[in-house]
């Protein structure tokens, strides 16, 4: 079961990933709500691990005729052939 909570001090463009002890190379939200980078494995208490939001990329392909799941734009029909938005 997935639960969502709102984190009011989370900087724009970042998303929460986990709450645990950070490993080297990860970003986490520090006690003063600043983005910190774990540069060694000396952290011993859990923090909110965050990651940069990835932009959504959709690739369209023009179709010759009207197909299911195709949409009309500028007098042409297009369909989605790739969408990197994946459920986690």
PyMOL Python script that loads the backbone (N, CA, C, O; Angstrom):
from pymol import cmd

cmd.read_pdbstr("""\
ATOM      1  N   UNK A   1       0.845  -1.167   0.000  1.00  0.00           N
ATOM      2  CA  UNK A   1       0.000   0.000   0.000  1.00  0.00           C
ATOM      3  C   UNK A   1       0.897   1.238   0.000  1.00  0.00           C
ATOM      4  O   UNK A   1       1.873   1.305   0.746  1.00  0.00           O
ATOM      5  N   UNK A   2       0.563   2.207  -0.832  1.00  0.00           N
ATOM      6  CA  UNK A   2       1.325   3.433  -0.956  1.00  0.00           C
ATOM      7  C   UNK A   2       0.580   4.569  -0.275  1.00  0.00           C
ATOM      8  O   UNK A   2      -0.625   4.734  -0.464  1.00  0.00           O
ATOM      9  N   UNK A   3       1.302   5.346   0.513  1.00  0.00           N
ATOM     10  CA  UNK A   3       0.725   6.513   1.165  1.00  0.00           C
ATOM     11  C   UNK A   3       1.485   7.745   0.709  1.00  0.00           C
ATOM     12  O   UNK A   3       2.704   7.699   0.541  1.00  0.00           O
ATOM     13  N   UNK A   4       0.783   8.834   0.510  1.00  0.00           N
ATOM     14  CA  UNK A   4       1.426  10.078   0.109  1.00  0.00           C
ATOM     15  C   UNK A   4       1.312  11.092   1.228  1.00  0.00           C
ATOM     16  O   UNK A   4       0.253  11.247   1.836  1.00  0.00           O
ATOM     17  N   UNK A   5       2.419  11.786   1.498  1.00  0.00           N
ATOM     18  CA  UNK A   5       2.413  12.869   2.466  1.00  0.00           C
ATOM     19  C   UNK A   5       2.968  14.115   1.795  1.00  0.00           C
ATOM     20  O   UNK A   5       3.758  14.017   0.856  1.00  0.00           O
ATOM     21  N   UNK A   6       2.567  15.262   2.264  1.00  0.00           N
ATOM     22  CA  UNK A   6       3.072  16.514   1.713  1.00  0.00           C
ATOM     23  C   UNK A   6       4.238  16.986   2.564  1.00  0.00           C
ATOM     24  O   UNK A   6       4.157  16.983   3.792  1.00  0.00           O
ATOM     25  N   UNK A   7       5.312  17.388   1.922  1.00  0.00           N
ATOM     26  CA  UNK A   7       6.492  17.892   2.614  1.00  0.00           C
ATOM     27  C   UNK A   7       6.620  19.362   2.244  1.00  0.00           C
ATOM     28  O   UNK A   7       7.107  19.685   1.161  1.00  0.00           O
ATOM     29  N   UNK A   8       6.186  20.265   3.135  1.00  0.00           N
ATOM     30  CA  UNK A   8       6.099  21.685   2.777  1.00  0.00           C
ATOM     31  C   UNK A   8       7.436  22.355   2.479  1.00  0.00           C
ATOM     32  O   UNK A   8       7.465  23.292   1.681  1.00  0.00           O
ATOM     33  N   UNK A   9       8.540  21.925   3.079  1.00  0.00           N
ATOM     34  CA  UNK A   9       9.830  22.585   2.884  1.00  0.00           C
ATOM     35  C   UNK A   9      10.687  21.936   1.807  1.00  0.00           C
ATOM     36  O   UNK A   9      11.866  22.264   1.671  1.00  0.00           O
ATOM     37  N   UNK A  10      10.107  21.020   1.044  1.00  0.00           N
ATOM     38  CA  UNK A  10      10.866  20.365  -0.021  1.00  0.00           C
ATOM     39  C   UNK A  10      11.101  21.358  -1.154  1.00  0.00           C
ATOM     40  O   UNK A  10      10.147  21.941  -1.668  1.00  0.00           O
ATOM     41  N   UNK A  11      12.371  21.559  -1.554  1.00  0.00           N
ATOM     42  CA  UNK A  11      12.661  22.519  -2.628  1.00  0.00           C
ATOM     43  C   UNK A  11      12.002  22.129  -3.950  1.00  0.00           C
ATOM     44  O   UNK A  11      11.785  20.948  -4.224  1.00  0.00           O
ATOM     45  N   UNK A  12      11.690  23.127  -4.758  1.00  0.00           N
ATOM     46  CA  UNK A  12      11.072  22.924  -6.067  1.00  0.00           C
ATOM     47  C   UNK A  12      12.003  22.099  -6.954  1.00  0.00           C
ATOM     48  O   UNK A  12      13.209  22.339  -6.985  1.00  0.00           O
ATOM     49  N   UNK A  13      11.444  21.132  -7.671  1.00  0.00           N
ATOM     50  CA  UNK A  13      12.223  20.321  -8.594  1.00  0.00           C
ATOM     51  C   UNK A  13      12.798  19.057  -7.973  1.00  0.00           C
ATOM     52  O   UNK A  13      13.486  18.297  -8.654  1.00  0.00           O
ATOM     53  N   UNK A  14      12.530  18.819  -6.699  1.00  0.00           N
ATOM     54  CA  UNK A  14      13.018  17.630  -6.007  1.00  0.00           C
ATOM     55  C   UNK A  14      11.835  16.808  -5.532  1.00  0.00           C
ATOM     56  O   UNK A  14      10.761  17.349  -5.270  1.00  0.00           O
ATOM     57  N   UNK A  15      12.032  15.490  -5.420  1.00  0.00           N
ATOM     58  CA  UNK A  15      10.986  14.613  -4.930  1.00  0.00           C
ATOM     59  C   UNK A  15      11.552  13.689  -3.856  1.00  0.00           C
ATOM     60  O   UNK A  15      12.711  13.282  -3.934  1.00  0.00           O
ATOM     61  N   UNK A  16      10.737  13.357  -2.853  1.00  0.00           N
ATOM     62  CA  UNK A  16      11.217  12.439  -1.823  1.00  0.00           C
ATOM     63  C   UNK A  16      11.371  11.039  -2.394  1.00  0.00           C
ATOM     64  O   UNK A  16      10.604  10.618  -3.260  1.00  0.00           O
ATOM     65  N   UNK A  17      12.367  10.332  -1.899  1.00  0.00           N
ATOM     66  CA  UNK A  17      12.644   8.998  -2.420  1.00  0.00           C
ATOM     67  C   UNK A  17      12.588   7.950  -1.317  1.00  0.00           C
ATOM     68  O   UNK A  17      12.014   6.877  -1.502  1.00  0.00           O
ATOM     69  N   UNK A  18      13.186   8.263  -0.166  1.00  0.00           N
ATOM     70  CA  UNK A  18      13.230   7.298   0.925  1.00  0.00           C
ATOM     71  C   UNK A  18      13.547   8.024   2.221  1.00  0.00           C
ATOM     72  O   UNK A  18      13.969   9.181   2.212  1.00  0.00           O
ATOM     73  N   UNK A  19      13.342   7.341   3.324  1.00  0.00           N
ATOM     74  CA  UNK A  19      13.750   7.848   4.631  1.00  0.00           C
ATOM     75  C   UNK A  19      14.636   6.783   5.252  1.00  0.00           C
ATOM     76  O   UNK A  19      14.162   5.760   5.746  1.00  0.00           O
ATOM     77  N   UNK A  20      15.934   7.052   5.215  1.00  0.00           N
ATOM     78  CA  UNK A  20      16.918   6.102   5.721  1.00  0.00           C
ATOM     79  C   UNK A  20      18.261   6.798   5.844  1.00  0.00           C
ATOM     80  O   UNK A  20      18.382   7.987   5.549  1.00  0.00           O
ATOM     81  N   UNK A  21      19.261   6.063   6.275  1.00  0.00           N
ATOM     82  CA  UNK A  21      20.621   6.596   6.334  1.00  0.00           C
ATOM     83  C   UNK A  21      21.128   6.755   4.900  1.00  0.00           C
ATOM     84  O   UNK A  21      21.094   5.790   4.136  1.00  0.00           O
ATOM     85  N   UNK A  22      21.598   7.952   4.511  1.00  0.00           N
ATOM     86  CA  UNK A  22      22.064   8.142   3.130  1.00  0.00           C
ATOM     87  C   UNK A  22      23.382   7.424   2.874  1.00  0.00           C
ATOM     88  O   UNK A  22      24.232   7.304   3.757  1.00  0.00           O
ATOM     89  N   UNK A  23      23.525   6.953   1.648  1.00  0.00           N
ATOM     90  CA  UNK A  23      24.792   6.357   1.226  1.00  0.00           C
ATOM     91  C   UNK A  23      25.535   7.384   0.373  1.00  0.00           C
ATOM     92  O   UNK A  23      24.950   8.359  -0.098  1.00  0.00           O
ATOM     93  N   UNK A  24      26.801   7.153   0.187  1.00  0.00           N
ATOM     94  CA  UNK A  24      27.639   8.095  -0.537  1.00  0.00           C
ATOM     95  C   UNK A  24      27.066   8.390  -1.924  1.00  0.00           C
ATOM     96  O   UNK A  24      26.712   7.475  -2.667  1.00  0.00           O
ATOM     97  N   UNK A  25      26.981   9.676  -2.261  1.00  0.00           N
ATOM     98  CA  UNK A  25      26.499  10.102  -3.569  1.00  0.00           C
ATOM     99  C   UNK A  25      25.041  10.518  -3.597  1.00  0.00           C
ATOM    100  O   UNK A  25      24.592  11.111  -4.578  1.00  0.00           O
ATOM    101  N   UNK A  26      24.285  10.220  -2.539  1.00  0.00           N
ATOM    102  CA  UNK A  26      22.870  10.580  -2.512  1.00  0.00           C
ATOM    103  C   UNK A  26      22.674  11.982  -1.953  1.00  0.00           C
ATOM    104  O   UNK A  26      23.509  12.496  -1.208  1.00  0.00           O
ATOM    105  N   UNK A  27      21.558  12.585  -2.327  1.00  0.00           N
ATOM    106  CA  UNK A  27      21.169  13.880  -1.785  1.00  0.00           C
ATOM    107  C   UNK A  27      20.117  13.655  -0.709  1.00  0.00           C
ATOM    108  O   UNK A  27      19.284  12.756  -0.819  1.00  0.00           O
ATOM    109  N   UNK A  28      20.165  14.481   0.332  1.00  0.00           N
ATOM    110  CA  UNK A  28      19.185  14.376   1.396  1.00  0.00           C
ATOM    111  C   UNK A  28      18.843  15.759   1.915  1.00  0.00           C
ATOM    112  O   UNK A  28      19.598  16.711   1.722  1.00  0.00           O
ATOM    113  N   UNK A  29      17.699  15.860   2.574  1.00  0.00           N
ATOM    114  CA  UNK A  29      17.233  17.127   3.134  1.00  0.00           C
ATOM    115  C   UNK A  29      17.767  17.211   4.552  1.00  0.00           C
ATOM    116  O   UNK A  29      17.387  16.414   5.410  1.00  0.00           O
ATOM    117  N   UNK A  30      18.655  18.181   4.804  1.00  0.00           N
ATOM    118  CA  UNK A  30      19.301  18.288   6.107  1.00  0.00           C
ATOM    119  C   UNK A  30      18.385  18.948   7.134  1.00  0.00           C
ATOM    120  O   UNK A  30      17.270  19.355   6.809  1.00  0.00           O
ATOM    121  N   UNK A  31      18.854  19.050   8.351  1.00  0.00           N
ATOM    122  CA  UNK A  31      18.062  19.556   9.468  1.00  0.00           C
ATOM    123  C   UNK A  31      17.593  20.997   9.251  1.00  0.00           C
ATOM    124  O   UNK A  31      16.538  21.380   9.758  1.00  0.00           O
ATOM    125  N   UNK A  32      18.350  21.793   8.515  1.00  0.00           N
ATOM    126  CA  UNK A  32      17.959  23.183   8.241  1.00  0.00           C
ATOM    127  C   UNK A  32      17.259  23.322   6.892  1.00  0.00           C
ATOM    128  O   UNK A  32      17.237  24.406   6.309  1.00  0.00           O
ATOM    129  N   UNK A  33      16.681  22.207   6.389  1.00  0.00           N
ATOM    130  CA  UNK A  33      15.938  22.150   5.124  1.00  0.00           C
ATOM    131  C   UNK A  33      16.773  22.560   3.917  1.00  0.00           C
ATOM    132  O   UNK A  33      16.255  23.131   2.957  1.00  0.00           O
ATOM    133  N   UNK A  34      18.055  22.267   3.974  1.00  0.00           N
ATOM    134  CA  UNK A  34      18.965  22.513   2.857  1.00  0.00           C
ATOM    135  C   UNK A  34      19.266  21.181   2.179  1.00  0.00           C
ATOM    136  O   UNK A  34      19.258  20.131   2.823  1.00  0.00           O
ATOM    137  N   UNK A  35      19.529  21.232   0.891  1.00  0.00           N
ATOM    138  CA  UNK A  35      19.907  20.017   0.163  1.00  0.00           C
ATOM    139  C   UNK A  35      21.377  19.744   0.460  1.00  0.00           C
ATOM    140  O   UNK A  35      22.238  20.595   0.233  1.00  0.00           O
ATOM    141  N   UNK A  36      21.651  18.554   0.968  1.00  0.00           N
ATOM    142  CA  UNK A  36      23.022  18.153   1.277  1.00  0.00           C
ATOM    143  C   UNK A  36      23.375  16.928   0.453  1.00  0.00           C
ATOM    144  O   UNK A  36      22.506  16.156   0.045  1.00  0.00           O
ATOM    145  N   UNK A  37      24.664  16.769   0.218  1.00  0.00           N
ATOM    146  CA  UNK A  37      25.169  15.650  -0.576  1.00  0.00           C
ATOM    147  C   UNK A  37      25.974  14.748   0.349  1.00  0.00           C
ATOM    148  O   UNK A  37      26.900  15.206   1.018  1.00  0.00           O
ATOM    149  N   UNK A  38      25.626  13.484   0.385  1.00  0.00           N
ATOM    150  CA  UNK A  38      26.380  12.537   1.213  1.00  0.00           C
ATOM    151  C   UNK A  38      27.680  12.219   0.493  1.00  0.00           C
ATOM    152  O   UNK A  38      27.682  11.556  -0.544  1.00  0.00           O
ATOM    153  N   UNK A  39      28.785  12.696   1.050  1.00  0.00           N
ATOM    154  CA  UNK A  39      30.064  12.486   0.376  1.00  0.00           C
ATOM    155  C   UNK A  39      30.894  11.387   1.026  1.00  0.00           C
ATOM    156  O   UNK A  39      31.980  11.068   0.542  1.00  0.00           O
ATOM    157  N   UNK A  40      30.404  10.809   2.103  1.00  0.00           N
ATOM    158  CA  UNK A  40      31.062   9.643   2.696  1.00  0.00           C
ATOM    159  C   UNK A  40      30.002   8.813   3.423  1.00  0.00           C
ATOM    160  O   UNK A  40      28.832   9.195   3.458  1.00  0.00           O
ATOM    161  N   UNK A  41      30.390   7.723   3.982  1.00  0.00           N
ATOM    162  CA  UNK A  41      29.440   6.843   4.663  1.00  0.00           C
ATOM    163  C   UNK A  41      29.432   7.044   6.171  1.00  0.00           C
ATOM    164  O   UNK A  41      29.156   6.106   6.919  1.00  0.00           O
ATOM    165  N   UNK A  42      29.731   8.265   6.630  1.00  0.00           N
ATOM    166  CA  UNK A  42      29.808   8.521   8.064  1.00  0.00           C
ATOM    167  C   UNK A  42      28.459   8.923   8.675  1.00  0.00           C
ATOM    168  O   UNK A  42      28.389   9.175   9.878  1.00  0.00           O
ATOM    169  N   UNK A  43      27.407   8.987   7.888  1.00  0.00           N
ATOM    170  CA  UNK A  43      26.092   9.340   8.419  1.00  0.00           C
ATOM    171  C   UNK A  43      25.534   8.134   9.179  1.00  0.00           C
ATOM    172  O   UNK A  43      25.601   7.003   8.699  1.00  0.00           O
ATOM    173  N   UNK A  44      24.994   8.386  10.344  1.00  0.00           N
ATOM    174  CA  UNK A  44      24.483   7.283  11.154  1.00  0.00           C
ATOM    175  C   UNK A  44      23.002   7.416  11.491  1.00  0.00           C
ATOM    176  O   UNK A  44      22.404   6.481  12.024  1.00  0.00           O
ATOM    177  N   UNK A  45      22.403   8.571  11.187  1.00  0.00           N
ATOM    178  CA  UNK A  45      20.971   8.697  11.461  1.00  0.00           C
ATOM    179  C   UNK A  45      20.209   8.840  10.142  1.00  0.00           C
ATOM    180  O   UNK A  45      20.767   9.304   9.147  1.00  0.00           O
ATOM    181  N   UNK A  46      18.948   8.444  10.137  1.00  0.00           N
ATOM    182  CA  UNK A  46      18.168   8.517   8.895  1.00  0.00           C
ATOM    183  C   UNK A  46      17.806   9.956   8.515  1.00  0.00           C
ATOM    184  O   UNK A  46      17.579  10.803   9.380  1.00  0.00           O
ATOM    185  N   UNK A  47      17.757  10.211   7.219  1.00  0.00           N
ATOM    186  CA  UNK A  47      17.364  11.502   6.657  1.00  0.00           C
ATOM    187  C   UNK A  47      16.380  11.241   5.535  1.00  0.00           C
ATOM    188  O   UNK A  47      16.221  10.104   5.091  1.00  0.00           O
ATOM    189  N   UNK A  48      15.715  12.296   5.076  1.00  0.00           N
ATOM    190  CA  UNK A  48      14.832  12.191   3.925  1.00  0.00           C
ATOM    191  C   UNK A  48      15.700  12.235   2.668  1.00  0.00           C
ATOM    192  O   UNK A  48      16.274  13.274   2.341  1.00  0.00           O
ATOM    193  N   UNK A  49      15.791  11.123   1.978  1.00  0.00           N
ATOM    194  CA  UNK A  49      16.574  11.020   0.745  1.00  0.00           C
ATOM    195  C   UNK A  49      15.724  11.609  -0.375  1.00  0.00           C
ATOM    196  O   UNK A  49      14.556  11.254  -0.529  1.00  0.00           O
ATOM    197  N   UNK A  50      16.318  12.511  -1.156  1.00  0.00           N
ATOM    198  CA  UNK A  50      15.585  13.170  -2.236  1.00  0.00           C
ATOM    199  C   UNK A  50      16.334  12.971  -3.548  1.00  0.00           C
ATOM    200  O   UNK A  50      17.532  12.686  -3.561  1.00  0.00           O
ATOM    201  N   UNK A  51      15.610  13.126  -4.641  1.00  0.00           N
ATOM    202  CA  UNK A  51      16.235  13.053  -5.962  1.00  0.00           C
ATOM    203  C   UNK A  51      15.607  14.098  -6.868  1.00  0.00           C
ATOM    204  O   UNK A  51      14.473  14.524  -6.650  1.00  0.00           O
ATOM    205  N   UNK A  52      16.351  14.504  -7.879  1.00  0.00           N
ATOM    206  CA  UNK A  52      15.897  15.500  -8.842  1.00  0.00           C
ATOM    207  C   UNK A  52      14.774  14.911  -9.669  1.00  0.00           C
ATOM    208  O   UNK A  52      14.870  13.773 -10.129  1.00  0.00           O
ATOM    209  N   UNK A  53      13.697  15.680  -9.865  1.00  0.00           N
ATOM    210  CA  UNK A  53      12.598  15.212 -10.715  1.00  0.00           C
ATOM    211  C   UNK A  53      13.078  15.144 -12.152  1.00  0.00           C
ATOM    212  O   UNK A  53      13.770  16.038 -12.637  1.00  0.00           O
ATOM    213  N   UNK A  54      12.700  14.071 -12.821  1.00  0.00           N
ATOM    214  CA  UNK A  54      13.060  13.894 -14.220  1.00  0.00           C
ATOM    215  C   UNK A  54      11.934  14.421 -15.104  1.00  0.00           C
ATOM    216  O   UNK A  54      10.763  14.151 -14.837  1.00  0.00           O
ATOM    217  N   UNK A  55      12.269  15.163 -16.142  1.00  0.00           N
ATOM    218  CA  UNK A  55      11.215  15.656 -17.035  1.00  0.00           C
ATOM    219  C   UNK A  55      10.559  14.512 -17.789  1.00  0.00           C
ATOM    220  O   UNK A  55      11.196  13.510 -18.114  1.00  0.00           O
ATOM    221  N   UNK A  56       9.298  14.678 -18.054  1.00  0.00           N
ATOM    222  CA  UNK A  56       8.568  13.653 -18.802  1.00  0.00           C
ATOM    223  C   UNK A  56       8.858  13.825 -20.282  1.00  0.00           C
ATOM    224  O   UNK A  56       8.839  14.942 -20.798  1.00  0.00           O
ATOM    225  N   UNK A  57       9.123  12.727 -20.961  1.00  0.00           N
ATOM    226  CA  UNK A  57       9.444  12.760 -22.388  1.00  0.00           C
ATOM    227  C   UNK A  57       8.447  11.881 -23.125  1.00  0.00           C
ATOM    228  O   UNK A  57       8.297  10.699 -22.815  1.00  0.00           O
ATOM    229  N   UNK A  58       7.771  12.464 -24.096  1.00  0.00           N
ATOM    230  CA  UNK A  58       6.818  11.721 -24.910  1.00  0.00           C
ATOM    231  C   UNK A  58       7.243  11.873 -26.365  1.00  0.00           C
ATOM    232  O   UNK A  58       7.478  12.985 -26.839  1.00  0.00           O
ATOM    233  N   UNK A  59       7.340  10.740 -27.075  1.00  0.00           N
ATOM    234  CA  UNK A  59       7.703  10.751 -28.489  1.00  0.00           C
ATOM    235  C   UNK A  59       6.438  10.463 -29.291  1.00  0.00           C
ATOM    236  O   UNK A  59       5.735   9.484 -29.039  1.00  0.00           O
ATOM    237  N   UNK A  60       6.162  11.333 -30.261  1.00  0.00           N
ATOM    238  CA  UNK A  60       4.985  11.180 -31.112  1.00  0.00           C
ATOM    239  C   UNK A  60       5.394  10.718 -32.503  1.00  0.00           C
ATOM    240  O   UNK A  60       6.479  11.037 -32.990  1.00  0.00           O
ATOM    241  N   UNK A  61       4.523   9.978 -33.114  1.00  0.00           N
ATOM    242  CA  UNK A  61       4.756   9.511 -34.482  1.00  0.00           C
ATOM    243  C   UNK A  61       3.507   9.853 -35.299  1.00  0.00           C
ATOM    244  O   UNK A  61       2.384   9.576 -34.878  1.00  0.00           O
ATOM    245  N   UNK A  62       3.716  10.448 -36.455  1.00  0.00           N
ATOM    246  CA  UNK A  62       2.583  10.796 -37.309  1.00  0.00           C
ATOM    247  C   UNK A  62       2.019   9.524 -37.929  1.00  0.00           C
ATOM    248  O   UNK A  62       2.765   8.649 -38.370  1.00  0.00           O
ATOM    249  N   UNK A  63       0.694   9.435 -37.955  1.00  0.00           N
ATOM    250  CA  UNK A  63       0.042   8.280 -38.573  1.00  0.00           C
ATOM    251  C   UNK A  63      -0.664   8.724 -39.840  1.00  0.00           C
ATOM    252  O   UNK A  63      -1.037   9.889 -39.978  1.00  0.00           O
ATOM    253  N   UNK A  64      -0.845   7.799 -40.757  1.00  0.00           N
ATOM    254  CA  UNK A  64      -1.481   8.107 -42.036  1.00  0.00           C
ATOM    255  C   UNK A  64      -2.992   8.220 -41.886  1.00  0.00           C
ATOM    256  O   UNK A  64      -3.641   8.952 -42.634  1.00  0.00           O
ATOM    257  N   UNK A  65      -3.537   7.517 -40.951  1.00  0.00           N
ATOM    258  CA  UNK A  65      -4.982   7.477 -40.816  1.00  0.00           C
ATOM    259  C   UNK A  65      -5.341   7.541 -39.339  1.00  0.00           C
ATOM    260  O   UNK A  65      -4.485   7.446 -38.459  1.00  0.00           O
ATOM    261  N   UNK A  66      -6.593   7.698 -39.106  1.00  0.00           N
ATOM    262  CA  UNK A  66      -7.070   7.741 -37.735  1.00  0.00           C
ATOM    263  C   UNK A  66      -6.958   6.350 -37.110  1.00  0.00           C
ATOM    264  O   UNK A  66      -7.493   5.379 -37.646  1.00  0.00           O
ATOM    265  N   UNK A  67      -6.268   6.259 -35.987  1.00  0.00           N
ATOM    266  CA  UNK A  67      -6.105   4.995 -35.276  1.00  0.00           C
ATOM    267  C   UNK A  67      -6.598   5.161 -33.850  1.00  0.00           C
ATOM    268  O   UNK A  67      -6.798   6.278 -33.374  1.00  0.00           O
ATOM    269  N   UNK A  68      -6.789   4.041 -33.178  1.00  0.00           N
ATOM    270  CA  UNK A  68      -7.157   4.111 -31.774  1.00  0.00           C
ATOM    271  C   UNK A  68      -6.011   4.758 -30.997  1.00  0.00           C
ATOM    272  O   UNK A  68      -4.843   4.532 -31.314  1.00  0.00           O
ATOM    273  N   UNK A  69      -6.331   5.543 -30.007  1.00  0.00           N
ATOM    274  CA  UNK A  69      -5.368   6.243 -29.144  1.00  0.00           C
ATOM    275  C   UNK A  69      -4.573   7.290 -29.903  1.00  0.00           C
ATOM    276  O   UNK A  69      -3.558   7.760 -29.389  1.00  0.00           O
ATOM    277  N   UNK A  70      -4.979   7.670 -31.085  1.00  0.00           N
ATOM    278  CA  UNK A  70      -4.308   8.739 -31.817  1.00  0.00           C
ATOM    279  C   UNK A  70      -5.076  10.029 -31.561  1.00  0.00           C
ATOM    280  O   UNK A  70      -6.270   9.997 -31.263  1.00  0.00           O
ATOM    281  N   UNK A  71      -4.401  11.147 -31.676  1.00  0.00           N
ATOM    282  CA  UNK A  71      -5.087  12.411 -31.497  1.00  0.00           C
ATOM    283  C   UNK A  71      -4.757  13.347 -32.640  1.00  0.00           C
ATOM    284  O   UNK A  71      -3.726  13.217 -33.300  1.00  0.00           O
ATOM    285  N   UNK A  72      -5.652  14.288 -32.858  1.00  0.00           N
ATOM    286  CA  UNK A  72      -5.558  15.196 -33.991  1.00  0.00           C
ATOM    287  C   UNK A  72      -4.917  16.507 -33.544  1.00  0.00           C
ATOM    288  O   UNK A  72      -5.314  17.087 -32.533  1.00  0.00           O
ATOM    289  N   UNK A  73      -3.929  16.969 -34.299  1.00  0.00           N
ATOM    290  CA  UNK A  73      -3.303  18.264 -34.050  1.00  0.00           C
ATOM    291  C   UNK A  73      -2.832  18.818 -35.390  1.00  0.00           C
ATOM    292  O   UNK A  73      -2.127  18.145 -36.142  1.00  0.00           O
ATOM    293  N   UNK A  74      -3.222  20.022 -35.668  1.00  0.00           N
ATOM    294  CA  UNK A  74      -2.821  20.715 -36.901  1.00  0.00           C
ATOM    295  C   UNK A  74      -3.178  19.906 -38.147  1.00  0.00           C
ATOM    296  O   UNK A  74      -2.406  19.870 -39.105  1.00  0.00           O
ATOM    297  N   UNK A  75      -4.335  19.263 -38.138  1.00  0.00           N
ATOM    298  CA  UNK A  75      -4.800  18.533 -39.306  1.00  0.00           C
ATOM    299  C   UNK A  75      -4.127  17.192 -39.538  1.00  0.00           C
ATOM    300  O   UNK A  75      -4.360  16.555 -40.565  1.00  0.00           O
ATOM    301  N   UNK A  76      -3.290  16.747 -38.593  1.00  0.00           N
ATOM    302  CA  UNK A  76      -2.595  15.471 -38.735  1.00  0.00           C
ATOM    303  C   UNK A  76      -2.904  14.602 -37.520  1.00  0.00           C
ATOM    304  O   UNK A  76      -3.220  15.115 -36.446  1.00  0.00           O
ATOM    305  N   UNK A  77      -2.813  13.304 -37.692  1.00  0.00           N
ATOM    306  CA  UNK A  77      -3.025  12.368 -36.603  1.00  0.00           C
ATOM    307  C   UNK A  77      -1.674  11.916 -36.052  1.00  0.00           C
ATOM    308  O   UNK A  77      -0.747  11.620 -36.807  1.00  0.00           O
ATOM    309  N   UNK A  78      -1.581  11.869 -34.737  1.00  0.00           N
ATOM    310  CA  UNK A  78      -0.352  11.480 -34.058  1.00  0.00           C
ATOM    311  C   UNK A  78      -0.669  10.398 -33.036  1.00  0.00           C
ATOM    312  O   UNK A  78      -1.780  10.340 -32.509  1.00  0.00           O
ATOM    313  N   UNK A  79       0.309   9.543 -32.758  1.00  0.00           N
ATOM    314  CA  UNK A  79       0.145   8.564 -31.686  1.00  0.00           C
ATOM    315  C   UNK A  79       1.424   8.547 -30.848  1.00  0.00           C
ATOM    316  O   UNK A  79       2.504   8.888 -31.330  1.00  0.00           O
ATOM    317  N   UNK A  80       1.279   8.146 -29.596  1.00  0.00           N
ATOM    318  CA  UNK A  80       2.425   8.077 -28.691  1.00  0.00           C
ATOM    319  C   UNK A  80       3.144   6.755 -28.935  1.00  0.00           C
ATOM    320  O   UNK A  80       2.538   5.685 -28.876  1.00  0.00           O
ATOM    321  N   UNK A  81       4.453   6.842 -29.210  1.00  0.00           N
ATOM    322  CA  UNK A  81       5.238   5.630 -29.429  1.00  0.00           C
ATOM    323  C   UNK A  81       6.201   5.358 -28.279  1.00  0.00           C
ATOM    324  O   UNK A  81       6.713   4.247 -28.146  1.00  0.00           O
ATOM    325  N   UNK A  82       6.451   6.377 -27.440  1.00  0.00           N
ATOM    326  CA  UNK A  82       7.328   6.192 -26.287  1.00  0.00           C
ATOM    327  C   UNK A  82       6.929   7.176 -25.217  1.00  0.00           C
ATOM    328  O   UNK A  82       6.695   8.352 -25.497  1.00  0.00           O
ATOM    329  N   UNK A  83       6.851   6.693 -23.982  1.00  0.00           N
ATOM    330  CA  UNK A  83       6.514   7.537 -22.844  1.00  0.00           C
ATOM    331  C   UNK A  83       7.345   7.057 -21.671  1.00  0.00           C
ATOM    332  O   UNK A  83       7.167   5.928 -21.215  1.00  0.00           O
ATOM    333  N   UNK A  84       8.264   7.902 -21.164  1.00  0.00           N
ATOM    334  CA  UNK A  84       9.147   7.457 -20.098  1.00  0.00           C
ATOM    335  C   UNK A  84       8.537   7.593 -18.711  1.00  0.00           C
ATOM    336  O   UNK A  84       9.225   7.354 -17.719  1.00  0.00           O
ATOM    337  N   UNK A  85       7.279   7.966 -18.614  1.00  0.00           N
ATOM    338  CA  UNK A  85       6.628   8.072 -17.318  1.00  0.00           C
ATOM    339  C   UNK A  85       6.295   6.664 -16.849  1.00  0.00           C
ATOM    340  O   UNK A  85       5.361   6.040 -17.352  1.00  0.00           O
ATOM    341  N   UNK A  86       7.055   6.171 -15.891  1.00  0.00           N
ATOM    342  CA  UNK A  86       6.824   4.804 -15.437  1.00  0.00           C
ATOM    343  C   UNK A  86       6.375   4.811 -13.983  1.00  0.00           C
ATOM    344  O   UNK A  86       6.805   5.659 -13.201  1.00  0.00           O
ATOM    345  N   UNK A  87       5.544   3.903 -13.633  1.00  0.00           N
ATOM    346  CA  UNK A  87       5.052   3.782 -12.262  1.00  0.00           C
ATOM    347  C   UNK A  87       6.117   3.115 -11.413  1.00  0.00           C
ATOM    348  O   UNK A  87       6.754   2.149 -11.834  1.00  0.00           O
ATOM    349  N   UNK A  88       6.301   3.641 -10.221  1.00  0.00           N
ATOM    350  CA  UNK A  88       7.291   3.080  -9.306  1.00  0.00           C
ATOM    351  C   UNK A  88       6.634   2.524  -8.108  1.00  0.00           C
ATOM    352  O   UNK A  88       7.309   2.005  -7.219  1.00  0.00           O
TER     353      UNK A  88
END
""", "prot")
cmd.dss("prot")
cmd.show_as("cartoon", "prot")
cmd.util.cbc("prot")
cmd.orient("prot")
